[in-house]
Structures are given as structure tokens and as C-alpha cells.
Amino acid sequence: MKTLNLLLFFLISTTISAQGTQLLRQPTLSGSDIVFVYANDLWKVSASGGSAQRLTSNEGYEFSPHFSIDGSWIAFTAEYDGNSDVYIIPVSGGEPKRLTWHPGADVVQGWTPEGEVLFRSAREARPTQTNKLYKVSPDSGFPTAINIPRAAYGEISPDGKYAAYTPITFWDPEWRNYRGGQAMPVWIVELATGELQRTPQPTKERHLDPVWFQNKVFYLSERDLASNIWSYDPLTGDEKQHTFHKKFDVKSLDAGPDRIVYEQGGYLHLLNPSDNSTQQLIIEVKGDMNFARPRWEEVKGNDLSHANLSPTGKRALFEYRGEIISVPKEKGTYRNLTNSPGVADRYPVWSPKGDKIAWFSDESGEYQLVVADQEGSNPRSYPLPIPTFYFEPDWSPDGNYIAYSDTDYNVWVISLNSGNVQKVATDRYAHPNRTMNPLWSPDSRWIAYSKQLNSHFKAIFAYDVQEKKEIQLTDGMADAISPVWDEGGEYLYFLASTNYGLQSGWLDMSSYDPQLTRSLYALVLSSDGKAPNLPTSDEEEVSTSSTPTKKESDKKKGKEEDEEKKVNVRIDAEGIYSRIIPLKLEDRNYVSLETGPEHQVFIAENVPNEPNLKIHTYDVKEMKVEDFGTNISDLVSSSDRKSVLVKQNGSWYISETKGGFKNSEGKLDTNIKVQVDPRAEYHQIFREGWRFMRDFLYVDNVHGAPWDLIYEWYSPWIN
């Protein structure tokens, strides 16, 4: 058995080695050498394949290499000095020489017959970023423009009489078989007369990356539903297909003296256009690849996301690079609860008692709910139905349930005791601002959320977990968002706008300018409840009984306190719209509410021309508003409503909810280091990217792509 395993390992290793290195990009060909891009550096190899030699090792990007006509120089675009400019190096390697100095991007396209470097730039574009072709001497000097009004990709013919080019860049070049308005032919212009030809487009397909070879224009075309190499003869009008790949597209090509080199399926190939014969090159790339080595990454406070605060404000939870990190308020040190390079752990949340932590993890390949002790030990995974992405988990106060939303705007509830999962609500329409975030009532019976109506206005709803029914709490005459329960369960506070109408069609550009305002409201939940802001009057209390003993008084007081702690939320649907109370607060562009101390809520305001958010506290009983803090980008309350986690200027603070925020107190020590394994991350990133397209693309059929096969085709490239 050991001999058989060793033989299988040898055969697999030999097969992988024989195929060579993948993900070789943007090749260029001279008579004897090929230069290509790998890991954002330039590499050189013999035109017959073999072991590649590294030419550049800068931390920035080097791309778009092109051999000079005599094969002695390589022109390319690089970020050596922080900007994308044109450089040249000898074919044997050496120090790059910079040729352009404009602050915009200069992208190399090739060489002119006179030996100048051809590149594109938007340096003279007004008012938009329209590209033109320019040429610059390798001996330095000022670039001069080619007499073409607009060009993005192209080359000059060997005799200098013609230019073949495409006029625009593409915002989504990876959209396979694109047939929209950006699908342009190759334009071929006679430079002396301005006479123009276009390559034929019988299926309105896209033509890309034109190069000259033997007085013909070779380019990429998707006419046969895959990107292949075609040619067009400007003199006769003849066109011809030269490659016939089906599975993987040809991504780029370049012409050498007697052959064409192209990139397809992650490998480099040579094409002989005379007989359409092709050869896949076996190229080995070996380097230190320092970027892929495991390392310790220093974390900045601004990099921490999806924050959550422990029940009493002693520790904060954060997500960073797929890890869940617990940070103390003052004493102790941070803890990486997951330590899982190659796994994405998202959206951490504390249990009401503080003994447990939950988050979503894709360790299985799809996201599941994980519940562990607060130190990250003893994790238990809960499979979730309909694998997709999940958001905003909220733990019920009794600790038995977690509610969350998903990609398709559904609200789910999972029982942590049984593992049963129930879908409780679905939004009618998709919207980029996710307002359907579930929030538990103090007695763990109700879930409040905001959901769109047919009018595209949002209303506040509550779902009864016991009775399994949904109640609409607001009438839909205003756009209502951000519900917040009061501590005693008597009221539900929310924001609503009566001038939201022009904002409802969020994809319509005409909705850019309207000024949106919202007001603060309170909903009296029970039919016999009283408004929270009724006028008060000082009166003497009349006692009708004898003075109780101290023991009786203490017993009565304790009983009253127990009754106060026991919250029972009652929602009476009949007449509920008439129990919506506007609170005394000037309407402004308020964007969200957060729970505050007793009888108070936090209100986040988007102030024009001010960074981030301005936070107010509003006292419902006193009908008074006070400023809590400015330039705040995140705020999370503890479940006991006594502490708040605040993000300001990239730093995090734990502050008391009463009184204003002071950035001189409570700053968290986020001097955190996380161990990173890039190679493990690559696999997770690829699978999550594949899932993103599966779950978020606007059409379910993924434009007809066989999505499961796509994963099988491309996942080996990560190795």
C-alpha cells in the first residue's frame, strides 16, 4: 500500500510539473524570448519554454510588457515611484529607465516603426478621462500625440501607414460574450488620409487587443461565444479565425517576427497563423514569492469591522480578515478567538449572559452559524438552509434564539437548543441599503424589522415567535426604518420620512439631489398604554393604609423590583396606527437609531459637509435632545444599555451611555497582530468570490454559465 501511494504521488507530481506554472499573463514575443507578467512582476523565458528568469521585483505593479522591434528592449508600465508610468529595461535585465512623468496612468501599447514607445494616456482629456495614443523616445523627451481623437488599445502598422485600435476601455472586460454598447470593433485608420475601416461584427461581438502581423490585424473576437484569435486584412477585407478554444478564453496576444504568442487557460501558447497550429508552452516560474509566505499582520483600528459589545461593556468583539477578535476595555489582552487562516468568520455577537459568542463561518465551504464559549472554545456549528450569505445576527434576551437576515432579504430564526431554522419574513424588493435587520424584543417573543411595501416605502413590522404571525406596525404613509425597543417593552421607537418618495427609485439618477429628512416617532404597543411624553404634574400622594414596618416595606419593594425586571411585551394590532406618537424633535437627515439608557435613544445624523455621523441622545420623557459626539463612524450599545462602543477617527472607545462622548477616555488598545497564511486565504477568497457571483448576480442563471463547472475548471489554478 505504501508503495502504491508513493507511486500515485510521483505520477500526480510529475503531471502537475509537466503542465508548468499557471496564471502567466500578458505575454510579448521577440525572435527568441518571451516576456510575461506573473505575480505583478516581469519574467523572461525562452520561446520554447523552460525555466523563467525574473526581470523585476518591485512591490508595485509591472504590467503590459512589449518587446522593441529589434528585441533588445522591453517597454512596460510600472508603479516604481507611486504612479503608473512608462519604463524600459534591456532584454537582459537591469535598472529601469523612466520615460513619462504625468500624474495620470500611462499604459504601454507597443513600439512605433521608428523605435519609439507607444502608450495610451488621458493626460489631455477634458472634461472626462478620454484616452489617446502617444509616443515617446527611449532617449527621453516629451511625448507627442498620435493623430487619433480617441484610442485605448492599439498598435501602428510596421510600415507606419496605419493604426489599428479600439476607441474605449471596458469597465468590465471579464464579462464573457458581452453584446452591449461597449462591444466595439477594431478601428483601422490610414494615418495620412484619415480613411477608416472597421472589423466586421455580424453578431455584435466585442473585438479586443489588436496587433499587426504580416500586414494583417490580429485581434480577439467572441463571435463563436468564446474569445479566440481572428485576423482581418485591410486590403482585401478578408477575415479568418485562427484558434478554436471553447473552455477558456484567449485573454491577450502579441505578435513576434514569425509567430503569435497568446494567453489562454492560464498558460502561454504559440500560434503559427499560416497553418493555425498551436503549441502550449511548459514554463516553470520559481521565485521567493515573499507575498505568499505566512506572516504576522499588524492590525489598525480602522481595519476592524462588524463590532459588537459585551453585555456589560467589558470587552468588544471585532472582525478582521476573517478572524474574530475580542478586545478588553482596560485590563487583559486581546484574544483571537478563531485563528483560522483560510476561513472567513463574520459578524460576531455576544450572548445576553456574556458567556457565549456566535458568528458565521464558511469553514465547511458555505456559511454556518457557530456558537462558542467567550474564549472561543467548545465551538458548535449549526448548518443553515439554502446556503448563501448571512448578516446582522441578533441574540434573543433569553439566550435561546438568534435571528439574522440573508442575501435574498429573508429573516430567519434558529433555535440554539434544537437547531431548527425557521424563515419568518421576506422583503418584497432588493435595495442596496439593508434595513431588514431583525431586533428582538426584551421578552424574546417579538422580532422587529423594516420591510418594503409595494409602494417601495418601508414599514415597521413585528413577528410573533409564539403565534408565528406578522403584524404591520406602521401605516406605510411614510418611509419607516430603524426600529428600537424601549427597555420596558411598552414602546417601539423608529424614524420615518414623508419626503422619501424621490429616493425610493435608488437606481434612478434623478434621485441624487432631493434633501431627505426624517423624524422620530414612538409607537404605543398595547391598546391601554400611555404615550411616553404625556405632561406631568407634581401632586401629593395620599396614603390610605397604616405605615408598614421596615420588613414589610423591604418585601414590597423587592416584589416591585422583580415585577419591573419581568418584561412582557404586548402588541395589540387593532388601532395600532392611531397610537403612533410624533416626538418633539426637529426633522433632519437622521439615518439610524440605537438603544440608549433608560427612556433614551441614540440618533445618528448625516450632516452635510461634515465627516461621518453626528450622534445625539434623545430623552423621551423630558423631550430633550443633547449632542453625544461628532465624526463618529460606528456606535454599538451594550445589552444592559449602560455602555456604548464608539469608532472615531479610526480608533475605538468604550464609553458610558449617559453623558457625552469624550475621546480622552476609554480608548481601546488595538495593538493587535494576526497570523496570516496567504496561500490558505487564496482558496477561501476564490470560493467566496464564486459564491458572491452565484448569490448576488441579478439573474439566477448566471448569464447561462455552468456555475458548478466554472468552479471545477478554475479552482485548480489556485494551486
C-alpha positions in Angstrom: 0.0 0.0 0.0 2.8 2.4 0.9 4.5 1.6 -2.5 1.2 2.3 -4.3 0.7 5.6 -2.5 4.2 6.7 -3.3 3.7 5.8 -7.0 0.5 7.8 -7.2 2.2 10.8 -5.5 5.0 10.6 -8.0 2.6 10.4 -11.0 0.5 13.3 -9.8 3.5 15.4 -9.0 5.1 14.6 -12.4 1.8 15.5 -14.2 1.5 18.9 -12.4 5.1 19.7 -13.0 4.8 18.7 -16.7 2.0 21.2 -17.1 4.1 24.1 -15.9 3.1 27.2 -13.9 -0.3 28.7 -14.5 -1.6 32.3 -14.3 1.0 33.6 -16.8 -0.3 36.9 -18.2 0.2 39.5 -21.0 3.0 37.8 -23.0 5.2 39.6 -25.6 7.4 37.8 -28.1 10.7 38.5 -29.8 12.6 36.2 -32.1 13.9 34.0 -29.2 12.4 35.2 -26.0 9.0 35.7 -24.3 8.4 38.2 -21.5 5.2 37.9 -19.4 3.6 39.0 -16.2 3.4 36.8 -13.2 2.6 37.9 -9.6 2.8 41.5 -10.9 6.4 41.2 -11.9 8.0 40.7 -15.3 9.7 37.4 -16.2 11.6 36.2 -19.3 11.8 32.7 -20.8 12.9 31.1 -23.9 10.4 31.0 -26.7 10.5 27.2 -26.4 9.6 27.3 -22.7 11.6 26.2 -19.7 12.6 28.0 -16.5 11.8 31.7 -16.4 14.1 34.5 -15.3 12.8 37.3 -13.1 13.3 40.8 -14.5 11.6 43.0 -11.9 10.8 42.6 -8.2 9.2 45.9 -7.3 6.4 45.8 -4.7 4.1 47.7 -7.1 2.6 46.5 -10.3 4.6 46.0 -13.5 2.4 45.1 -16.5 1.8 45.5 -20.3 5.3 44.5 -21.5 6.3 44.9 -25.2 9.5 44.0 -27.0 11.1 46.6 -29.2 11.3 45.8 -32.9 14.9 44.5 -32.6 14.1 42.6 -29.4 16.8 44.4 -27.4 14.5 46.5 -25.1 11.3 45.9 -23.2 8.9 48.7 -22.6 6.3 48.3 -19.8 4.2 50.2 -17.3 5.2 50.2 -13.7 4.5 51.8 -10.3 8.1 52.3 -9.2 7.5 55.8 -8.0 3.9 55.5 -6.9 2.3 56.3 -10.3 1.7 54.2 -13.4 4.3 55.4 -15.9 6.3 54.1 -18.9 9.7 52.4 -18.3 12.2 50.5 -20.4 14.8 47.9 -19.5 17.3 45.9 -21.6 16.2 42.4 -22.5 19.0 41.1 -20.3 17.6 43.0 -17.3 18.9 45.9 -15.4 17.8 49.2 -13.9 14.5 50.5 -15.4 14.6 53.9 -17.1 11.5 56.1 -16.7 10.2 57.8 -19.8 6.9 59.5 -18.7 6.1 61.8 -15.7 2.5 62.7 -16.0 0.4 62.1 -12.8 -2.2 60.0 -14.7 -1.8 56.4 -15.9 0.4 55.8 -18.9 -0.1 52.3 -20.3 2.3 50.8 -22.8 0.8 49.5 -26.1 3.9 48.7 -28.1 6.5 50.4 -30.3 6.4 52.6 -33.4 8.3 51.6 -36.6 10.8 54.4 -35.7 11.6 52.8 -32.4 9.5 55.0 -30.1 7.4 53.6 -27.2 3.6 53.8 -27.9 1.3 54.3 -24.9 -2.1 55.5 -24.0 -2.9 58.3 -21.7 -5.8 60.6 -20.7 -3.4 63.5 -20.0 -5.1 65.9 -22.4 -8.7 64.7 -21.8 -11.3 67.4 -20.9 -13.6 67.1 -19.2 -13.6 63.3 -19.0 -10.9 60.6 -18.9 -10.7 60.0 -22.7 -7.6 58.2 -23.8 -5.4 58.9 -26.7 -2.2 57.3 -28.1 1.1 58.9 -27.6 4.7 58.1 -28.5 7.9 58.9 -26.6 11.6 58.4 -27.5 13.6 55.8 -25.4 16.2 58.6 -25.2 13.7 60.7 -23.2 11.9 63.8 -24.3 8.3 65.0 -24.3 5.6 62.6 -25.6 3.8 63.5 -28.7 0.2 62.6 -29.6 -0.8 60.3 -32.5 -3.4 62.0 -34.7 -6.3 59.9 -33.5 -9.0 61.6 -31.4 -9.7 58.7 -29.1 -7.9 55.4 -28.6 -7.4 52.9 -25.8 -5.7 49.8 -27.1 -3.8 49.6 -30.4 -0.6 49.5 -32.5 0.9 51.2 -35.5 1.5 49.0 -38.6 5.1 48.1 -39.4 5.1 50.5 -42.4 3.8 53.3 -40.2 0.8 54.0 -42.5 -2.0 52.6 -40.4 -3.1 52.3 -36.8 -5.4 49.5 -35.6 -7.1 50.3 -32.3 -10.2 50.1 -30.1 -11.5 53.5 -29.1 -12.6 52.8 -25.5 -11.6 50.9 -22.4 -14.1 48.5 -20.8 -15.5 48.8 -17.4 -16.0 45.0 -17.1 -13.6 43.2 -19.5 -14.3 39.8 -17.8 -18.0 39.8 -18.9 -17.9 36.9 -21.3 -19.8 37.1 -24.6 -20.7 40.7 -23.9 -23.0 42.2 -26.6 -23.8 45.6 -25.1 -22.9 49.2 -26.1 -19.2 48.7 -25.2 -18.8 45.9 -27.8 -16.7 47.8 -30.3 -14.9 46.6 -33.5 -11.3 47.3 -34.2 -10.9 50.6 -36.0 -8.2 50.7 -38.7 -7.3 54.2 -39.8 -4.9 55.3 -42.6 -2.9 58.0 -40.7 -2.2 60.2 -43.8 -5.8 60.4 -45.1 -8.0 59.6 -42.0 -9.8 56.9 -44.0 -11.4 54.4 -41.6 -12.3 50.7 -41.7 -13.9 48.6 -39.0 -13.6 44.9 -38.5 -16.9 43.1 -39.2 -19.3 42.4 -36.3 -22.0 40.1 -37.6 -23.1 39.1 -34.1 -22.3 42.5 -32.5 -19.5 40.8 -30.6 -16.6 42.5 -28.9 -13.2 42.9 -30.6 -10.1 43.4 -28.4 -6.3 43.7 -28.3 -5.4 44.4 -32.0 -1.8 43.7 -33.2 -0.2 43.7 -36.6 1.3 40.6 -38.2 2.2 40.2 -41.8 0.2 43.2 -42.9 -2.9 41.9 -41.2 -4.7 42.9 -38.0 -5.0 40.0 -35.4 -7.4 40.5 -32.6 -9.6 38.8 -30.1 -13.3 38.1 -31.0 -16.1 36.4 -29.2 -18.1 35.6 -32.3 -18.2 31.9 -31.6 -19.1 32.5 -27.9 -15.6 32.2 -26.7 -12.7 34.6 -27.1 -10.5 33.4 -29.9 -7.9 34.9 -32.3 -9.1 36.3 -35.6 -7.4 38.2 -38.4 -8.6 40.9 -40.8 -6.9 42.0 -44.0 -7.4 45.8 -44.5 -6.6 45.5 -48.2 -9.0 42.7 -49.2 -11.5 42.7 -46.3 -10.9 39.0 -45.7 -11.3 37.7 -42.1 -10.2 34.4 -40.6 -10.5 32.5 -37.4 -7.2 31.1 -36.1 -7.9 29.5 -32.7 -10.9 27.5 -31.6 -10.8 27.3 -27.9 -14.1 26.6 -26.1 -13.5 26.2 -22.4 -11.2 29.1 -21.6 -11.0 32.4 -23.4 -7.9 33.8 -25.0 -7.1 36.8 -22.7 -4.3 38.6 -24.6 -1.9 38.2 -27.5 1.2 39.8 -29.1 2.9 39.3 -32.4 6.6 38.4 -32.9 8.6 38.2 -36.1 7.2 34.8 -37.2 4.6 33.7 -34.7 2.0 35.0 -32.3 2.1 34.4 -28.5 -1.1 34.4 -26.5 -2.5 33.7 -23.1 -5.2 31.1 -22.6 -6.3 28.8 -19.8 -3.6 30.2 -17.5 -0.8 29.1 -19.9 1.1 30.7 -22.8 0.7 29.3 -26.3 2.4 29.9 -29.7 0.4 30.2 -32.8 1.6 29.8 -36.4 -1.0 31.7 -38.4 0.0 30.0 -41.7 -1.5 26.7 -40.7 -3.2 27.6 -37.4 -1.0 25.2 -35.4 -0.6 26.0 -31.7 1.8 24.9 -29.0 1.2 25.2 -25.3 4.5 26.1 -23.6 5.7 24.5 -20.4 7.1 27.3 -18.3 8.4 27.0 -14.8 8.3 30.1 -12.6 10.3 29.8 -9.4 10.9 32.7 -7.0 10.8 33.6 -3.3 7.2 34.8 -3.7 7.5 36.7 -0.4 4.0 37.9 -0.6 2.7 34.4 -0.2 4.7 33.5 2.9 2.9 33.2 6.3 3.4 36.3 8.3 2.1 38.3 11.3 -0.1 41.2 10.2 -0.4 44.3 12.3 -4.0 45.4 12.7 -5.1 49.0 12.7 -8.2 50.2 14.5 -9.6 51.4 11.2 -9.4 47.9 9.8 -11.7 46.4 12.4 -15.3 45.9 11.4 -18.7 44.5 12.4 -18.1 45.5 16.0 -20.2 44.2 19.0 -20.1 44.9 22.7 -20.3 42.5 25.6 -23.5 42.8 27.8 -21.8 45.0 30.4 -19.3 46.7 28.2 -16.2 44.8 29.5 -15.0 43.6 26.1 -15.6 44.4 22.4 -15.8 41.9 19.5 -14.4 42.7 16.0 -14.0 41.0 12.7 -10.6 41.4 10.9 -9.5 39.4 7.8 -11.9 36.6 8.6 -10.9 36.3 12.2 -13.0 37.1 15.3 -11.0 39.2 17.9 -12.0 40.0 21.5 -10.5 43.2 23.0 -10.8 44.2 26.7 -11.9 47.6 27.8 -9.0 48.1 30.2 -7.4 45.1 31.8 -6.1 42.0 30.0 -5.1 41.4 26.4 -6.8 40.8 23.1 -7.8 37.3 22.0 -8.0 35.8 18.5 -11.0 33.5 19.1 -10.8 31.7 15.7 -7.2 31.6 14.5 -8.4 30.2 11.1 -6.4 31.4 8.1 -8.3 30.2 5.1 -11.7 30.5 6.8 -13.9 33.6 6.8 -15.5 34.2 10.2 -18.1 37.1 10.1 -20.5 39.1 12.2 -19.7 38.2 15.8 -22.3 38.8 18.5 -22.3 38.3 22.3 -24.9 36.2 24.1 -27.1 38.1 26.6 -25.3 36.5 29.6 -21.9 37.1 28.1 -20.8 33.5 28.3 -21.2 32.7 24.6 -20.2 34.2 21.3 -21.8 33.5 17.9 -20.6 34.2 14.4 -20.9 33.0 10.8 -18.1 30.7 9.5 -17.5 29.3 6.0 -15.1 26.6 7.2 -17.4 24.0 5.5 -17.3 25.8 2.2 -20.7 27.5 3.0 -21.6 29.8 5.8 -22.8 28.2 9.0 -23.6 29.6 12.4 -21.0 28.8 15.1 -21.6 29.3 18.9 -18.6 29.0 21.2 -17.6 30.0 24.7 -16.5 33.6 25.1 -12.8 32.4 24.9 -13.6 30.7 21.5 -13.5 27.2 23.0 -16.1 24.4 22.5 -17.5 25.6 19.2 -20.7 24.1 17.9 -21.7 24.5 14.3 -25.3 24.9 13.1 -26.0 24.1 9.4 -28.2 26.7 7.8 -30.7 26.0 5.0 -30.3 27.4 1.5 -26.5 28.2 1.6 -25.8 31.9 1.0 -24.5 34.9 2.8 -25.9 36.0 6.2 -26.0 39.3 8.0 -26.7 41.1 11.3 -27.3 38.3 13.8 -29.3 39.3 16.9 -29.4 37.1 20.0 -32.7 36.9 21.9 -32.5 38.1 25.5 -33.4 34.7 26.9 -30.4 33.2 25.0 -32.4 30.6 23.2 -32.6 32.0 19.7 -30.7 34.0 17.1 -32.3 36.0 14.3 -30.5 37.0 11.2 -31.1 38.0 7.6 -29.7 36.7 4.3 -28.7 37.6 0.7 -32.3 37.5 -0.5 -33.7 39.7 2.2 -35.2 36.9 4.3 -35.3 37.0 8.1 -34.6 33.7 9.8 -34.8 32.4 13.4 -32.7 29.5 14.7 -33.3 27.6 17.9 -30.0 27.1 19.6 -31.4 24.2 21.6 -32.8 22.1 18.7 -31.0 23.6 15.7 -34.3 24.1 13.9 -34.3 27.1 11.5 -37.5 29.0 10.5 -38.0 31.7 7.9 -40.2 34.4 9.4 -40.3 37.2 6.8 -39.2 38.2 3.3 -38.8 41.6 1.8 -40.6 42.4 -1.4 -37.8 44.1 -3.2 -34.0 44.3 -3.2 -32.4 47.5 -2.1 -28.7 48.4 -1.5 -29.4 49.8 1.9 -30.3 46.7 4.0 -32.9 47.9 6.5 -34.4 44.5 7.2 -32.2 43.8 10.2 -34.0 41.8 12.9 -34.2 43.1 16.5 -35.5 41.1 19.5 -38.0 42.5 22.0 -37.0 42.5 25.7 -39.2 39.4 26.4 -37.8 37.4 23.4 -41.2 37.0 21.9 -41.1 39.5 19.1 -38.8 40.4 16.3 -39.0 43.9 14.8 -37.7 44.9 11.3 -38.3 47.3 8.5 -39.7 45.9 5.2 -40.6 47.4 1.9 -44.2 47.7 0.8 -45.5 47.7 -2.8 -45.0 51.5 -2.9 -41.3 50.9 -2.1 -41.9 52.8 1.1 -40.8 50.8 4.1 -43.0 50.0 7.1 -42.1 48.6 10.6 -43.2 45.0 11.2 -43.1 42.7 14.2 -43.1 38.9 14.1 -44.7 36.9 17.0 -42.4 33.9 17.5 -45.0 32.1 19.7 -48.0 32.7 17.4 -46.0 32.6 14.2 -47.7 35.7 12.7 -46.5 39.0 11.4 -48.1 42.4 12.3 -47.6 45.6 10.3 -47.0 48.3 12.9 -46.8 51.5 10.7 -49.3 52.5 8.0 -46.9 53.0 5.1 -47.8 56.6 4.6 -44.1 57.5 5.5 -40.9 55.6 4.9 -40.2 54.0 8.3 -36.8 52.5 9.3 -34.6 51.6 12.3 -36.9 50.2 15.0 -35.7 50.2 18.6 -37.5 48.7 21.6 -37.6 50.6 24.8 -36.3 48.8 27.9 -39.7 48.1 29.4 -41.3 46.8 26.2 -44.0 49.5 26.2 -42.8 51.4 23.1 -41.1 51.0 19.8 -39.2 53.9 18.5 -38.4 54.5 14.8 -37.5 57.0 12.2 -39.8 58.0 9.4 -39.7 60.3 6.3 -42.6 61.9 4.5 -40.4 63.2 1.6 -38.7 59.9 0.8 -40.6 59.4 -2.5 -37.9 60.7 -4.9 -35.4 58.5 -3.1 -37.3 55.2 -3.5 -36.1 54.5 -7.0 -32.5 54.3 -5.9 -31.1 53.3 -9.3 -32.7 56.4 -11.0 -30.0 59.1 -11.2 -32.7 61.8 -10.9 -32.9 60.9 -7.2 -29.5 62.3 -6.4 -30.4 65.8 -5.3 -33.5 65.7 -3.1 -32.9 66.6 0.5 -34.2 63.8 2.7 -35.4 64.3 6.2 -36.7 62.0 8.9 -38.5 62.5 12.2 -38.5 60.5 15.4 -41.7 58.6 16.4 -42.8 56.4 19.3 -45.3 53.6 18.9 -47.5 52.7 21.9 -47.7 48.9 21.6 -50.7 48.0 23.8 -54.1 49.4 23.5 -54.2 50.6 27.1 -50.7 52.0 27.1 -50.0 55.7 27.5 -47.9 58.0 25.4 -44.3 58.3 26.7 -44.3 62.1 26.6 -47.6 63.0 28.4 -47.5 66.2 30.5 -46.6 65.6 34.2 -47.9 67.4 37.4 -46.5 67.5 40.9 -49.1 66.1 43.3 -49.1 64.9 46.9 -49.7 61.2 47.3 -52.4 60.3 49.7 -51.8 57.1 51.8 -54.9 55.1 52.7 -53.2 52.4 54.8 -51.2 52.4 58.0 -47.5 52.8 57.9 -45.8 49.5 57.0 -43.0 48.0 59.0 -39.5 48.1 57.5 -39.6 44.4 56.8 -43.0 44.7 55.0 -41.6 47.8 53.1 -38.5 45.9 52.0 -40.5 42.9 51.0 -42.9 45.1 48.9 -40.0 46.9 47.4 -38.3 43.7 46.3 -41.5 42.3 44.8 -42.0 45.5 42.8 -38.4 45.3 41.6 -38.9 41.7 40.5 -42.1 42.7 38.6 -40.2 45.5 36.9 -37.5 43.2 35.7 -40.0 40.8 34.2 -40.9 42.3 30.9 -44.0 41.2 28.9 -44.4 42.9 25.6 -48.0 43.1 24.4 -48.8 44.3 20.9 -52.4 45.0 20.1 -52.9 45.2 16.4 -56.3 46.9 16.5 -56.0 50.6 16.2 -52.2 50.5 16.3 -51.7 53.1 13.6 -53.5 55.6 15.7 -51.0 55.0 18.6 -48.0 56.4 16.6 -46.8 59.5 18.5 -44.5 62.1 16.9 -41.8 63.1 19.3 -40.6 66.7 19.8 -37.5 66.8 17.6 -36.6 68.8 14.6 -36.7 66.7 11.4 -33.3 66.3 9.9 -31.4 63.7 7.8 -31.4 61.1 10.6 -30.2 57.7 9.3 -30.5 55.3 12.3 -31.4 54.7 15.9 -29.5 52.8 18.6 -30.7 51.8 22.1 -29.6 54.1 24.9 -30.0 54.3 28.6 -33.5 54.3 30.3 -36.0 56.4 28.3 -33.3 57.5 25.8 -32.3 56.6 22.3 -29.2 57.4 20.2 -29.9 59.2 16.9 -27.3 59.2 14.1 -27.5 62.3 11.8 -25.8 62.7 8.4 -24.8 66.4 8.5 -23.9 67.9 5.1 -20.2 68.7 4.6 -19.3 67.0 7.9 -17.3 63.7 8.1 -19.2 60.6 9.2 -22.1 61.0 11.6 -23.2 63.3 14.4 -24.7 61.3 17.3 -27.5 62.8 19.5 -29.2 61.4 22.6 -32.9 62.0 23.0 -34.7 61.7 26.3 -38.2 60.7 25.6 -39.6 61.6 29.0 -38.0 65.0 29.1 -38.4 65.6 25.4 -34.8 66.9 25.3 -32.0 66.3 22.8 -28.3 66.5 23.6 -25.2 66.1 21.4 -23.3 62.9 22.2 -20.4 63.2 19.7 -19.3 64.1 16.2 -17.3 62.5 13.4 -18.5 59.0 14.6 -18.5 56.2 12.1 -19.8 53.4 14.2 -21.8 53.1 17.5 -23.0 49.9 19.3 -24.8 49.7 22.6 -24.3 47.0 25.3 -27.4 44.9 26.1 -27.6 46.5 29.6 -27.7 49.9 27.9 -25.0 51.3 30.2 -22.1 51.2 27.8 -21.5 52.1 24.1 -18.8 51.2 21.7 -17.7 54.1 19.5 -15.5 54.5 16.5 -14.0 57.9 15.8 -11.0 58.7 13.5 -10.1 55.1 13.2 -9.9 54.5 16.9 -12.4 52.6 19.2 -13.7 53.6 22.6 -15.9 52.1 25.2 -17.9 54.9 26.9 -20.8 55.3 29.2 -24.2 55.9 27.6 -25.0 58.7 30.0 -23.2 61.9 29.3 -21.4 63.0 26.2 -18.7 61.0 24.4 -15.1 62.0 25.3 -12.3 60.7 23.2 -9.8 61.3 26.0 -11.4 58.4 27.9 -12.0 54.7 27.3 -9.8 54.2 24.2 -9.2 50.6 23.3 -5.7 49.2 22.8 -6.0 47.8 19.3 -2.3 46.9 19.0 -3.2 43.6 17.5 -1.3 41.1 15.4 -2.9 38.4 13.4 -1.2 35.4 11.8 -1.9 35.4 8.0 -1.4 32.5 5.6 -1.9 33.9 2.1 -2.0 30.6 0.3 -4.7 29.3 2.6 -6.6 32.6 2.1 -6.4 32.3 -1.7 -8.6 29.2 -1.7 -11.2 30.9 0.6 -11.2 34.1 -1.5 -11.7 32.2 -4.7 -14.6 30.1 -3.3 -16.2 33.1 -1.7 -15.9 35.1 -4.9 -17.6 32.2 -6.7 -20.3 32.2 -4.2 -20.7 36.0 -4.4 -21.5 35.7 -8.1 -23.8 32.8 -7.5 -25.8 34.6 -4.8 -25.7 38.3 -5.8 -25.8 38.4 -9.6 -29.0 40.0 -10.7 -30.1 36.9 -12.8 -30.3 33.4 -11.3 -28.9 31.7 -14.4 -25.6 33.5 -14.1 -25.8 34.6 -17.7 -26.0 30.9 -18.7 -22.7 30.0 -17.3 -22.4 26.4 -15.9 -21.6 27.7 -12.5 -20.7 24.4 -10.8 -18.4 23.5 -13.7 -16.8 27.0 -13.6 -15.7 26.3 -10.0 -14.2 22.9 -11.1 -12.5 24.5 -14.0 -10.8 27.3 -12.2 -10.2 26.1 -8.7 -7.0 24.1 -9.7 -5.5 27.4 -10.7 -5.2 28.4 -7.1 -2.7 25.7 -6.5 
